[in-house]
Amino acid sequence: MHIEDFRNYCLSKKGVTESFPFDEHTLVFKVMGKMFAICGLERIPSQVNLKCDPDRSVELRTQYDGFILPGWHMSKLHWNAVIIESNLPLKLIIELIDHSYDLVVSGLTKKLKEELKNL
């Protein structure tokens, strides 16, 4: 998946914003103000950090060794670094983006969930 396709897919999701809160090279995607994807724009090949269920993280890292790694500069328990410009199936990358988004949405307050629903 090309980085622009990744960006467009993230932005197509409901309630998502993008920003550069850390520096001019680290693009962050948030849903209702909570991070679900982080992308270092200077990393080659393109790599993104995505939130992931801890049990699933271990399984993915084993199955896709070298392409899905512990989250770079993030909690290794809850974040994976995914090499999106690789031989990973596009369907898997989209599934992992959706999983990250859904995990963050499930942790939103009732008020924020309602606001998201009404967007």
Secondary structure, 3 states (H helix, E strand, C coil): CCHHHHHHHHHHCCCEEEECCCCCCEEEEEECCEEEEEEECCCCCCEEEEECCHHHHHHHHHHCCCCEEECCCCCCCCEEEEECCCCCCHHHHHHHHHHHHHHHHHCCCHHHHHHHHCC
